[in-house]
Structures are given as C-alpha cells and as structure tokens.
C-alpha cells in the first residue's frame, strides 16, 4: 500500500514538474503552442526525430558540446600518414567528380605566425557547383553550409581524426526535401562519407 502511494505521489510530482516547465517555456519562448501544433500537424521529415534530434540530444547531454553533437568523426588509422590521408581524399574526390576547392593548413599558418609548434589541423574543402546552386535556389540558408568541409585534426592525446558536419541535419532535420534536391543531397553525403572513410584508412 505504501509503495502504491509513493508511486502515486511520484507521478503527481512528475506531472506538476512537466506542467511547470511547459508553462515556463511558453512564457519565455512561446514554444508550447508550436510544439503541440507540430504533434497534430507535423511539418518535419518523418525521420527527423530518429535520425537527427534524438542522436543529437544524446550526444549533447553526454558531452555538453553542441558542436560535437552536430558532426561525424572517424579515427585515422595509426599506420596512415597525414600525406596518405590527403592523397586518398584527393583521389576519391576526383573519382567521384566533386571539386577540391581549397585547403587551409591552420596549424602550419599559426606556427609561422608564432614560432611555436602546434598540433596538426588542416581543413579540406569540396564543392559540386551545380548541386550547390540547386540547394541555394531552394533555400538561401544552404549557402552557410558551403563548401563541404573535412578537418584533419590531431587531438590533445596525439590521436588524429577526420571531422565533417553531419549532413543528416540538413537532409532530414526540417521539412522533407523535394525529390530532385533529396537525390542530389544524398549523393553529396555519400561522396563526403566516402572521402572521409577513405582518408581515415588511407584507402583509394
């Protein structure tokens, strides 16, 4: 009997807390009505929660780092040199007909400016011009995602990683993309995944 009463009180407390926070969110941000409306009449992609927001929330709660929650990273194999990574990525980009539009050797630049050794950091930039213009024609905001980037970085323990933005956010995070744009976006995503994976393994 005592256990049942305890459970009952816990449910009452949880319910009261939920109402309080929903009311607080509505007062501060005006989001409660939007949230309820979205449940009734969803505009987001059917896979938005499963592919984007739940994985992102889990990463965010685990690390407290929103930038980490929005990227994909792959460990570079120990027997693959930085030169091997770059050569592999350049080869795969050429094979898949995406342009290498620039490299930014950040750690090298800072070493030259300060005279102090830096941990390795180099940014590689890629673009498929026609696809890029198609995406911007759909939404000007897509311009902020251009060009696609992969960063080769040595962490503070000496381990090297390849980082890139998680394109699932762009593809599945909002309203479903029109079919003509979805197919192009998925092709770019597959290309960036192949470049990142091939670079990490030094495989081309």
Backbone as CSV, one residue per row, in Angstrom:
resi,resn,N_x,N_y,N_z,CA_x,CA_y,CA_z,C_x,C_y,C_z
1,UNK,0.826,-1.206,0.000,0.000,0.000,0.000,0.866,1.264,0.000
2,UNK,1.914,1.226,0.828,2.821,2.379,0.902,3.525,2.601,-0.433
3,UNK,3.881,1.488,-1.093,4.556,1.593,-2.400,3.634,2.234,-3.421
4,UNK,2.360,1.832,-3.416,1.388,2.402,-4.355,1.232,3.902,-4.124
5,UNK,1.155,4.308,-2.848,1.047,5.732,-2.522,2.283,6.502,-2.968
6,UNK,3.454,5.864,-2.781,4.707,6.509,-3.188,4.745,6.728,-4.692
7,UNK,4.342,5.687,-5.422,4.307,5.796,-6.891,3.331,6.887,-7.311
8,UNK,2.181,6.923,-6.635,1.161,7.926,-6.940,1.708,9.338,-6.758
9,UNK,2.401,9.565,-5.626,2.975,10.883,-5.357,4.073,11.231,-6.362
10,UNK,4.865,10.226,-6.746,5.912,10.471,-7.747,5.304,10.909,-9.073
11,UNK,4.227,10.251,-9.481,3.554,10.610,-10.733,2.972,12.018,-10.654
12,UNK,2.421,12.356,-9.489,1.874,13.711,-9.307,2.986,14.748,-9.417
13,UNK,4.136,14.466,-8.792,5.271,15.400,-8.836,5.794,15.556,-10.257
14,UNK,5.934,14.414,-10.961,6.411,14.460,-12.355,5.453,15.252,-13.220
15,UNK,4.142,15.019,-13.032,3.136,15.747,-13.803,3.187,17.233,-13.536
16,UNK,3.310,17.581,-12.246,3.377,19.001,-11.876,4.619,19.663,-12.459
17,UNK,5.753,18.956,-12.409,7.004,19.497,-12.959,6.883,19.705,-14.460
18,UNK,6.235,18.747,-15.142,6.060,18.851,-16.595,5.221,20.068,-16.953
19,UNK,4.117,20.253,-16.217,3.254,21.400,-16.464,4.013,22.703,-16.220
20,UNK,4.787,22.715,-15.121,5.564,23.917,-14.787,6.536,24.281,-15.903
21,UNK,7.293,23.275,-16.378,8.300,23.569,-17.396,7.674,23.921,-18.739
22,UNK,6.559,23.285,-19.081,5.875,23.653,-20.318,5.375,25.089,-20.242
23,UNK,4.836,25.463,-19.065,4.361,26.839,-18.884,5.523,27.827,-18.942
24,UNK,6.657,27.443,-18.322,7.834,28.317,-18.331,8.357,28.507,-19.746
25,UNK,8.387,27.421,-20.511,8.845,27.515,-21.905,7.931,28.412,-22.725
26,UNK,6.618,28.285,-22.476,5.667,29.113,-23.212,5.879,30.585,-22.894
27,UNK,6.065,30.905,-21.608,6.263,32.293,-21.198,7.549,32.854,-21.766
28,UNK,8.638,32.052,-21.693,9.946,32.547,-22.136,10.109,32.548,-23.640
29,UNK,9.661,31.474,-24.278,9.982,31.301,-25.697,8.769,31.136,-26.610
30,UNK,7.577,30.983,-26.043,6.396,30.803,-26.872,6.413,29.522,-27.672
31,UNK,6.992,28.447,-27.107,7.179,27.236,-27.898,6.114,26.175,-27.649
32,UNK,5.352,26.273,-26.551,4.408,25.202,-26.215,3.366,25.016,-27.304
33,UNK,2.759,26.111,-27.738,1.735,26.020,-28.777,2.316,25.455,-30.062
34,UNK,3.546,25.872,-30.389,4.194,25.358,-31.602,4.438,23.859,-31.485
35,UNK,4.874,23.440,-30.286,5.170,22.025,-30.060,3.908,21.180,-30.220
36,UNK,2.802,21.635,-29.597,1.542,20.895,-29.693,1.045,20.875,-31.126
37,UNK,1.132,22.011,-31.810,0.701,22.093,-33.197,1.503,21.151,-34.085
38,UNK,2.802,21.035,-33.787,3.670,20.169,-34.588,3.286,18.708,-34.421
39,UNK,2.849,18.328,-33.209,2.413,16.955,-32.975,1.136,16.648,-33.751
40,UNK,0.259,17.659,-33.842,-1.014,17.455,-34.528,-0.841,17.531,-36.041
41,UNK,-0.032,18.480,-36.484,0.125,18.719,-37.914,1.615,18.836,-38.246
42,UNK,2.329,17.717,-38.252,3.788,17.769,-38.392,4.243,18.250,-39.762
43,UNK,5.263,19.119,-39.752,5.876,19.581,-40.996,7.247,18.949,-41.201
44,UNK,7.820,18.413,-40.131,9.163,17.861,-40.217,9.179,16.525,-40.950
45,UNK,10.361,16.175,-41.424,10.558,14.870,-42.062,10.180,13.774,-41.068
46,UNK,9.533,12.692,-41.532,9.121,11.618,-40.622,10.281,11.011,-39.822
47,UNK,11.508,11.113,-40.365,12.658,10.539,-39.678,13.473,11.585,-38.911
48,UNK,12.930,12.795,-38.770,13.679,13.878,-38.128,14.088,13.522,-36.700
49,UNK,13.154,13.000,-35.918,13.473,12.689,-34.531,14.498,11.561,-34.435
50,UNK,14.271,10.470,-35.187,15.131,9.286,-35.080,16.518,9.514,-35.660
51,UNK,16.598,10.223,-36.798,17.874,10.381,-37.487,18.660,11.602,-37.021
52,UNK,17.957,12.620,-36.509,18.636,13.889,-36.221,18.554,14.270,-34.743
53,UNK,17.352,14.535,-34.276,17.224,15.222,-32.992,17.500,14.343,-31.776
54,UNK,17.090,13.077,-31.808,17.394,12.210,-30.663,18.888,11.894,-30.579
55,UNK,19.547,11.492,-31.687,21.001,11.273,-31.610,21.760,12.535,-31.204
56,UNK,21.327,13.689,-31.726,21.989,14.938,-31.377,21.797,15.254,-29.894
57,UNK,20.569,15.043,-29.389,20.301,15.297,-27.974,21.134,14.375,-27.085
58,UNK,21.253,13.107,-27.472,22.043,12.162,-26.680,23.507,12.601,-26.605
59,UNK,24.065,12.998,-27.750,25.454,13.465,-27.772,25.619,14.735,-26.946
60,UNK,24.642,15.624,-27.057,24.709,16.893,-26.331,24.658,16.649,-24.825
61,UNK,23.741,15.793,-24.389,23.623,15.520,-22.952,24.846,14.778,-22.423
62,UNK,25.446,13.927,-23.264,26.637,13.175,-22.835,27.862,14.066,-22.707
63,UNK,27.986,15.050,-23.614,29.231,15.829,-23.693,29.064,17.292,-23.301
64,UNK,27.844,17.839,-23.428,27.641,19.267,-23.204,28.182,20.131,-24.327
65,UNK,28.571,19.497,-25.440,29.222,20.200,-26.549,28.325,20.134,-27.777
66,UNK,27.674,21.248,-28.129,26.748,21.262,-29.255,27.478,21.053,-30.583
67,UNK,28.739,21.497,-30.667,29.479,21.303,-31.914,29.758,19.817,-32.140
68,UNK,30.114,19.095,-31.082,30.356,17.655,-31.208,29.071,16.917,-31.580
69,UNK,27.945,17.437,-31.108,26.662,16.795,-31.386,26.245,16.929,-32.845
70,UNK,26.898,17.827,-33.583,26.470,18.085,-34.962,27.498,17.647,-36.009
71,UNK,28.455,16.811,-35.602,29.486,16.374,-36.546,29.572,14.852,-36.610
72,UNK,30.252,14.388,-37.652,30.627,12.980,-37.788,32.144,12.926,-37.751
73,UNK,32.712,12.058,-36.933,34.167,11.948,-36.895,34.587,10.494,-37.065
74,UNK,35.748,10.310,-37.697,36.316,8.981,-37.905,37.780,9.029,-37.497
75,UNK,38.206,8.016,-36.779,39.595,7.942,-36.329,40.500,7.583,-37.511
76,UNK,41.629,8.269,-37.609,42.615,7.967,-38.653,43.488,6.804,-38.176
77,UNK,43.671,5.819,-39.040,44.483,4.653,-38.687,45.909,5.074,-38.347
78,UNK,46.497,4.406,-37.353,47.839,4.784,-36.877,48.907,4.669,-37.959
79,UNK,48.726,3.701,-38.889,49.748,3.488,-39.913,49.524,4.337,-41.165
80,UNK,48.572,5.277,-41.094,48.283,6.169,-42.228,48.835,7.549,-41.909
81,UNK,49.726,8.057,-42.743,50.322,9.375,-42.513,49.354,10.472,-42.950
82,UNK,49.638,11.692,-42.538,48.818,12.827,-42.968,48.850,12.975,-44.488
83,UNK,50.001,12.696,-45.075,50.130,12.769,-46.528,49.262,11.698,-47.194
84,UNK,49.200,10.503,-46.588,48.357,9.430,-47.122,46.880,9.827,-47.069
85,UNK,46.496,10.455,-45.955,45.111,10.906,-45.801,44.752,11.873,-46.924
86,UNK,45.615,12.853,-47.129,45.344,13.876,-48.143,45.315,13.280,-49.541
87,UNK,46.259,12.399,-49.837,46.313,11.777,-51.166,45.065,10.941,-51.417
88,UNK,44.639,10.182,-50.403,43.452,9.335,-50.557,42.206,10.189,-50.787
89,UNK,42.053,11.252,-50.005,40.869,12.090,-50.145,40.837,12.794,-51.494
90,UNK,41.992,13.272,-51.957,42.064,13.927,-53.270,41.683,12.955,-54.376
91,UNK,42.171,11.723,-54.291,41.882,10.716,-55.307,40.393,10.377,-55.346
92,UNK,39.796,10.193,-54.173,38.371,9.832,-54.109,37.502,10.989,-54.593
93,UNK,37.870,12.211,-54.230,37.112,13.380,-54.683,37.134,13.477,-56.209
94,UNK,38.305,13.245,-56.796,38.429,13.288,-58.258,37.595,12.196,-58.909
95,UNK,37.667,10.998,-58.339,36.920,9.853,-58.879,35.416,10.095,-58.823
96,UNK,34.956,10.774,-57.771,33.514,10.998,-57.588,33.063,12.351,-58.126
97,UNK,33.942,13.031,-58.810,33.614,14.259,-59.529,33.078,15.364,-58.609
98,UNK,33.766,15.537,-57.482,33.492,16.688,-56.625,34.776,17.503,-56.553
99,UNK,34.676,18.802,-56.637,35.863,19.643,-56.750,36.543,19.882,-55.408
100,UNK,37.848,19.770,-55.422,38.682,20.211,-54.296,38.857,21.713,-54.475
101,UNK,38.194,22.511,-53.614,38.184,23.962,-53.841,39.050,24.722,-52.840
102,UNK,39.856,23.997,-52.086,40.775,24.721,-51.219,41.198,23.938,-49.998
103,UNK,42.402,24.249,-49.534,42.938,23.656,-48.316,43.409,24.788,-47.406
104,UNK,43.176,24.621,-46.118,43.561,25.643,-45.143,44.438,24.982,-44.074
105,UNK,45.770,25.121,-44.222,46.681,24.493,-43.255,46.816,25.333,-41.986
106,UNK,45.816,25.294,-41.128,45.736,26.215,-39.992,46.909,26.084,-39.029
107,UNK,47.246,24.854,-38.652,48.340,24.701,-37.682,49.654,25.209,-38.257
108,UNK,49.883,24.976,-39.531,51.108,25.453,-40.187,51.156,26.974,-40.197
109,UNK,50.020,27.593,-40.469,49.961,29.057,-40.508,50.249,29.657,-39.132
110,UNK,49.674,29.044,-38.092,49.890,29.564,-36.735,51.339,29.359,-36.296
111,UNK,51.937,28.240,-36.694,53.350,28.004,-36.380,54.234,29.085,-36.997
112,UNK,53.921,29.463,-38.238,54.697,30.508,-38.905,54.514,31.861,-38.219
113,UNK,53.296,32.108,-37.716,52.999,33.389,-37.073,53.586,33.491,-35.667
114,UNK,53.629,32.358,-34.952,54.024,32.397,-33.539,55.389,31.795,-33.261
115,UNK,55.877,30.967,-34.197,57.139,30.261,-33.968,56.998,29.110,-32.991
116,UNK,55.743,28.757,-32.642,55.504,27.665,-31.695,54.855,26.480,-32.395
117,UNK,55.297,25.282,-32.033,54.749,24.065,-32.595,53.282,23.908,-32.216
118,UNK,52.443,23.550,-33.177,51.010,23.366,-32.954,50.615,21.920,-33.269
119,UNK,49.543,21.458,-32.629,49.036,20.154,-33.033,48.410,20.295,-34.412
120,UNK,48.462,19.249,-35.208,48.112,19.325,-36.628,46.627,19.638,-36.820
121,UNK,46.351,20.593,-37.711,44.982,20.917,-38.107,44.989,21.456,-39.528
122,UNK,44.280,20.754,-40.387,44.173,21.191,-41.780,42.739,20.969,-42.252
123,UNK,42.197,21.976,-42.937,40.816,21.928,-43.420,40.827,21.694,-44.930
124,UNK,40.028,20.727,-45.375,39.888,20.417,-46.797,38.463,20.782,-47.227
125,UNK,38.337,21.466,-48.373,37.039,21.975,-48.811,36.668,21.406,-50.181
126,UNK,35.404,20.995,-50.291,34.924,20.355,-51.519,33.601,20.975,-51.940
127,UNK,33.346,20.959,-53.250,32.097,21.535,-53.743,31.705,20.910,-55.080
128,UNK,30.404,20.642,-55.220,29.819,20.281,-56.515,28.998,21.503,-56.936
129,UNK,29.532,22.374,-57.799,28.925,23.681,-58.063,27.448,23.645,-58.461
130,UNK,27.074,22.741,-59.369,25.675,22.707,-59.816,24.742,22.300,-58.671
131,UNK,25.172,21.318,-57.911,24.365,20.891,-56.762,24.265,22.020,-55.743
132,UNK,25.375,22.724,-55.539,25.384,23.837,-54.583,24.365,24.905,-54.983
133,UNK,24.322,25.257,-56.262,23.387,26.278,-56.719,21.944,25.786,-56.607
134,UNK,21.721,24.502,-56.864,20.377,23.936,-56.729,19.905,24.034,-55.283
135,UNK,20.807,23.750,-54.355,20.466,23.815,-52.932,20.159,25.253,-52.507
136,UNK,20.957,26.198,-52.976,20.745,27.609,-52.615,19.474,28.146,-53.269
137,UNK,19.132,27.658,-54.471,17.878,28.055,-55.102,16.681,27.618,-54.263
138,UNK,16.827,26.501,-53.565,15.757,26.006,-52.688,15.676,26.849,-51.408
139,UNK,16.844,27.153,-50.828,16.890,27.977,-49.614,18.230,28.689,-49.538
140,UNK,18.199,30.006,-49.435,19.434,30.783,-49.340,20.292,30.328,-48.158
141,UNK,19.650,29.824,-47.111,20.376,29.431,-45.901,21.368,28.306,-46.155
142,UNK,21.135,27.520,-47.203,22.067,26.447,-47.521,23.459,26.988,-47.836
143,UNK,23.539,28.257,-48.211,24.837,28.847,-48.538,25.798,28.771,-47.354
144,UNK,25.255,28.779,-46.139,26.104,28.728,-44.944,26.796,27.377,-44.789
145,UNK,26.292,26.348,-45.473,26.882,25.013,-45.388,27.931,24.778,-46.474
146,UNK,28.147,25.779,-47.328,29.044,25.603,-48.475,30.392,26.276,-48.229
147,UNK,31.485,25.723,-48.756,31.551,24.381,-49.337,31.561,23.314,-48.252
148,UNK,31.446,22.037,-48.662,31.555,20.943,-47.697,32.999,20.883,-47.183
149,UNK,33.155,20.594,-45.904,34.492,20.608,-45.300,34.788,19.315,-44.552
150,UNK,36.046,18.930,-44.588,36.556,17.853,-43.741,37.810,18.387,-43.053
151,UNK,37.859,18.229,-41.737,39.021,18.688,-40.974,39.835,17.492,-40.513
152,UNK,41.137,17.542,-40.774,42.076,16.554,-40.237,42.733,17.204,-39.032
153,UNK,42.486,16.633,-37.844,42.987,17.249,-36.621,43.622,16.222,-35.696
154,UNK,44.702,16.631,-35.092,45.375,15.823,-34.065,44.854,16.295,-32.713
155,UNK,44.264,15.382,-31.939,43.731,15.807,-30.642,44.850,15.952,-29.609
156,UNK,44.484,16.288,-28.393,45.489,16.597,-27.369,46.240,15.366,-26.877
157,UNK,45.759,14.181,-27.265,46.483,12.952,-26.907,47.372,12.466,-28.043
158,UNK,47.288,13.142,-29.203,48.078,12.734,-30.360,47.309,11.899,-31.364
159,UNK,46.085,11.517,-31.026,45.259,10.749,-31.967,44.716,11.688,-33.044
160,UNK,44.696,11.216,-34.273,44.196,12.023,-35.387,42.784,11.587,-35.780
161,UNK,41.980,12.581,-36.167,40.582,12.353,-36.536,40.241,13.136,-37.790
162,UNK,39.242,12.648,-38.505,38.645,13.404,-39.603,37.225,13.787,-39.182
163,UNK,36.956,15.086,-39.185,35.649,15.623,-38.785,34.951,16.235,-39.992
164,UNK,33.636,16.052,-40.047,32.828,16.775,-41.018,31.447,17.005,-40.425
165,UNK,30.707,17.975,-40.950,29.353,18.225,-40.470,28.454,17.033,-40.775
166,UNK,27.550,16.729,-39.859,26.580,15.657,-40.073,25.492,16.179,-41.013
167,UNK,25.492,15.677,-42.241,24.542,16.168,-43.236,23.124,15.684,-42.993
168,UNK,22.935,14.723,-42.083,21.575,14.289,-41.753,20.736,15.463,-41.254
169,UNK,21.382,16.391,-40.553,20.669,17.561,-40.035,20.049,18.356,-41.179
170,UNK,20.808,18.531,-42.253,20.339,19.288,-43.400,19.309,18.506,-44.211
171,UNK,19.508,17.182,-44.312,18.659,16.358,-45.164,17.337,15.990,-44.488
172,UNK,17.407,15.624,-43.206,16.221,15.109,-42.519,15.699,16.013,-41.405
173,UNK,16.417,17.089,-41.081,16.079,17.873,-39.904,14.868,18.770,-40.041
174,UNK,14.485,19.115,-41.253,13.341,20.004,-41.456,12.242,19.318,-42.242
175,UNK,11.524,20.102,-43.022,10.501,19.529,-43.898,11.182,18.639,-44.946
176,UNK,10.490,17.592,-45.408,11.094,16.730,-46.437,11.540,17.543,-47.646
177,UNK,12.743,17.268,-48.119,13.245,17.957,-49.307,12.513,17.458,-50.546
178,UNK,12.349,18.313,-51.553,11.785,17.850,-52.825,12.656,16.731,-53.391
179,UNK,12.068,15.828,-54.108,12.779,14.641,-54.586,14.017,14.998,-55.404
180,UNK,13.906,16.014,-56.266,15.035,16.392,-57.110,16.229,16.853,-56.271
181,UNK,15.946,17.512,-55.131,17.011,18.008,-54.273,17.506,16.918,-53.326
182,UNK,16.596,16.075,-52.853,16.968,14.981,-51.959,17.984,14.064,-52.616
183,UNK,17.767,13.718,-53.872,18.687,12.810,-54.561,20.076,13.418,-54.681
184,UNK,20.144,14.730,-54.941,21.443,15.397,-55.040,22.121,15.477,-53.669
185,UNK,21.345,15.792,-52.636,21.901,15.903,-51.289,22.439,14.555,-50.808
186,UNK,21.708,13.487,-51.087,22.148,12.152,-50.690,23.424,11.741,-51.433
187,UNK,23.542,12.167,-52.683,24.747,11.867,-53.454,25.952,12.592,-52.859
188,UNK,25.773,13.866,-52.489,26.866,14.616,-51.873,27.238,13.985,-50.530
189,UNK,26.239,13.602,-49.749,26.505,12.975,-48.453,27.313,11.682,-48.632
190,UNK,26.904,10.852,-49.600,27.618,9.603,-49.854,29.056,9.876,-50.282
191,UNK,29.239,10.924,-51.081,30.579,11.295,-51.533,31.449,11.754,-50.368
192,UNK,30.905,12.608,-49.507,31.675,13.091,-48.361,32.003,11.950,-47.397
193,UNK,31.055,11.034,-47.216,31.310,9.870,-46.365,32.441,9.013,-46.925
194,UNK,32.426,8.833,-48.256,33.458,8.022,-48.900,34.829,8.690,-48.781
195,UNK,34.873,10.006,-48.960,36.138,10.742,-48.834,36.675,10.645,-47.413
196,UNK,35.798,10.836,-46.443,36.201,10.790,-45.035,36.686,9.387,-44.640
197,UNK,35.933,8.367,-45.013,36.288,6.995,-44.668,37.584,6.576,-45.372
198,UNK,37.664,6.900,-46.674,38.863,6.538,-47.428,40.095,7.250,-46.898
199,UNK,39.933,8.522,-46.513,41.065,9.261,-45.940,41.535,8.663,-44.644
200,UNK,40.595,8.265,-43.785,40.955,7.690,-42.483,41.707,6.382,-42.622
201,UNK,41.389,5.647,-43.684,42.038,4.347,-43.907,43.209,4.434,-44.869
202,UNK,43.399,5.624,-45.479,44.440,5.760,-46.488,44.185,4.880,-47.686
203,UNK,42.903,4.670,-47.969,42.487,3.694,-48.992,41.838,4.405,-50.164
204,UNK,42.440,4.230,-51.345,41.833,4.779,-52.568,42.165,3.890,-53.744
